[in-house]
Amino acid sequence: MAITTTTHLNFRGAARQALEFYRSVFGGEVALVTYGDAGLAQDPAAADQIMWGQVQGGQGIHVMAYDVPAWMQYEPGVNAVFVSVRGSDPAELTAYWKGLAEGADVVQDLGPAAWSPLYGMLKDRFGVVWVLDLAVAPQET
């Protein structure tokens, strides 16, 4: 049996914008189902919010998201999750970084680190922390 994991991000009214933004950075396709599409809008004002959404990119990127309904508690937390993008192509990682950095708070600028020749961390404009790094073989101790 094969298993994959997918990062699933929770928002309050910003899932559509976040997924469109991530598609603009990573490419691929966006799929969206609103609460109205599913017939589950308890409040007409929430009918266009996202009940289920995803970006499926060509290089293995897969991010899911939804809008937490108003009747559910939603507390994004602090450092609750990091989305890690690890790759083998510095140019590709740099392009992703440039896209994600638009409107972001950079925690660690993309550059060399003790464990990788290319590493960076930022909090994007939706409050999601992304960590990008170049995959390298572990050092023997």
C-alpha positions in Angstrom: 0.0 0.0 0.0 1.3 3.5 -0.9 0.6 6.4 1.4 1.1 10.1 0.8 0.6 13.1 3.1 -0.8 16.4 2.0 -0.7 19.7 3.9 -4.2 20.9 4.6 -4.5 24.5 5.6 -7.4 26.1 7.4 -8.5 29.7 6.9 -11.4 31.9 7.8 -12.7 33.3 4.5 -9.3 33.4 2.7 -9.0 29.8 1.3 -9.9 30.7 -2.3 -7.4 33.6 -2.4 -4.7 31.5 -0.7 -5.1 28.6 -3.1 -5.1 30.9 -6.2 -1.9 32.5 -4.8 -0.2 29.1 -4.3 -1.3 28.1 -7.9 0.4 31.3 -9.1 3.6 30.3 -7.3 3.7 26.5 -8.0 1.6 26.1 -11.1 -0.9 23.3 -11.5 -4.6 23.2 -11.2 -6.9 24.6 -8.5 -10.1 22.7 -7.6 -12.7 24.3 -5.4 -16.0 23.3 -3.9 -17.9 26.0 -2.0 -20.4 25.4 0.8 -23.1 26.6 -1.6 -22.0 24.1 -4.3 -22.4 21.3 -1.7 -25.7 22.6 -0.4 -24.1 23.0 3.1 -24.2 26.8 3.5 -25.8 27.4 6.9 -25.5 31.1 6.3 -26.0 32.6 2.9 -23.1 34.9 3.4 -20.8 31.8 3.6 -22.1 30.2 0.4 -19.0 31.2 -1.6 -16.5 30.1 1.1 -14.5 27.0 0.3 -15.6 23.7 1.8 -12.9 21.8 0.0 -10.1 23.0 -2.2 -6.7 22.0 -3.5 -3.8 23.0 -5.7 -2.2 20.0 -7.5 1.1 21.1 -9.1 3.2 19.4 -11.6 6.3 19.0 -9.4 4.7 17.0 -6.6 3.2 20.1 -4.8 -0.2 19.3 -3.3 -1.8 21.7 -0.9 -5.4 21.5 0.4 -7.4 24.2 2.2 -10.8 25.2 3.4 -12.6 28.0 5.2 -13.5 27.0 8.7 -17.2 27.8 9.1 -18.2 30.6 11.4 -19.9 28.2 13.9 -16.6 26.3 14.5 -13.8 27.6 16.7 -10.8 28.8 14.7 -7.5 29.8 16.2 -4.6 29.7 13.8 -2.1 29.4 16.5 1.5 30.4 16.5 4.0 28.2 14.6 1.3 25.5 14.5 2.6 24.1 11.2 5.3 24.8 8.7 5.0 23.7 5.0 8.3 22.3 3.9 9.3 22.4 0.2 12.5 20.4 -0.3 13.9 20.0 -3.8 17.0 19.3 -5.8 16.9 22.2 -8.2 18.1 25.5 -6.8 16.6 27.5 -9.6 13.2 26.0 -9.1 13.3 26.6 -5.3 14.4 30.2 -5.9 11.5 30.7 -8.2 9.0 29.3 -5.6 10.7 31.5 -3.0 10.3 34.7 -5.1 6.6 33.9 -5.6 5.9 33.1 -1.9 7.8 36.2 -0.7 5.4 38.6 -2.3 3.7 40.3 0.6 5.5 37.9 3.1 7.4 38.4 6.3 10.8 36.8 5.7 12.0 35.0 8.8 15.3 33.7 7.2 16.2 34.9 3.8 16.9 32.3 1.1 20.6 31.5 1.2 23.2 29.1 2.7 22.7 27.5 6.0 24.8 25.1 8.1 22.7 22.1 6.9 22.0 23.1 3.4 23.5 25.3 0.6 20.0 26.9 0.1 17.5 27.4 2.9 14.9 30.0 3.7 11.8 30.6 5.9 8.9 33.0 5.5 5.4 33.7 6.7 3.3 34.4 3.6 0.6 37.0 3.4 -2.0 34.4 4.6 0.0 33.6 7.8 1.4 30.3 6.6 5.0 29.6 7.4 6.9 28.0 4.4 10.4 26.5 4.7 12.3 25.9 1.5 15.5 24.1 1.2 17.8 22.2 -1.1 18.0 18.5 -0.3 21.4 17.3 0.6 22.7 13.9 1.8 23.0 13.7 5.6 26.5 14.3 7.0 28.1 11.2 8.6 29.1 11.8 12.2 
